[in-house]
Amino acid sequence: MTEAVTKQSLVIPQLIVGLGNPEPKYDQTRHNIGFAAIDELSRSWLIPLAENRKFQAEYGEGIAPGNGKVRLLKPLTYMNKSGQSIQAVTNWYKLPPESVLVIYDDMDLPLGKTRLRLSGSAGGHNGMKSAIAHLNSQNFPRLRIGIGKPNHSTNGDNSESISHVLGKFSPSETQLTSLILGFVVECVEFSLKQGVEKTMNLCNSRTVELSA
């Protein structure tokens, strides 16, 4: 009984998913920062990604630093159907929802901030709505990467938010984003070693900034 409780309290990701849209026109956009995070993990851990039709995704598996096997996933289903791909992997490998870490963009956080949580709602994010629906649970960890809001957002006008989310980072933002992605790798590696709950302190308290 005690062992089960201990295992339950230490949440270690086994499948790390980045949310994004698959077409080249979406490359390097704010909405695709989840994809960029998986690419960064793939580079750092030398885990190649390849298209996997069964999973409708780019997929790779390998050994992460200080941890056993880990799986990386970039769904190629478009954002609002991301859950189909996630469910295909969890069903195939019989993974519980709490072993899935989903990384995605958040307009409510400024660029430079990240938020790691053990569970929660979709918060209006279509990719997360799909993930929750297909995993049939909200109890899985997620790492939100701030992309900030548009400078001049007008009340009730959604088009500005959409163009901001689907827009590309400016040169200075791109510099900052590369530091943020490095920090995301640090956070994910820590969560694999120490569990998600302990990593929340590290991940949620720091603001990544360009040095002067």
Buried (B, 14 or more C-beta within 10 A) or exposed (E): EEEEEEEEEEBBBBBBBBBBBBEEEBEBBBBBBBBBBBBBBBEBBEBEBEEBEEBBBBBBBEEBEEBEEBBBBBBBBBBEBBBBBBBBBBEEEEBEBBBBBBBBBBBEBEBBBBBBBBBBEBEEBBBBBBBBBBBEBBBBBBBBBBBBBBEEEEEEEEEBBEEBBBBEBEEEBEEBBEBBBEBBBBBBBBBBEBBBBBBBEBBBEBEBEEEE
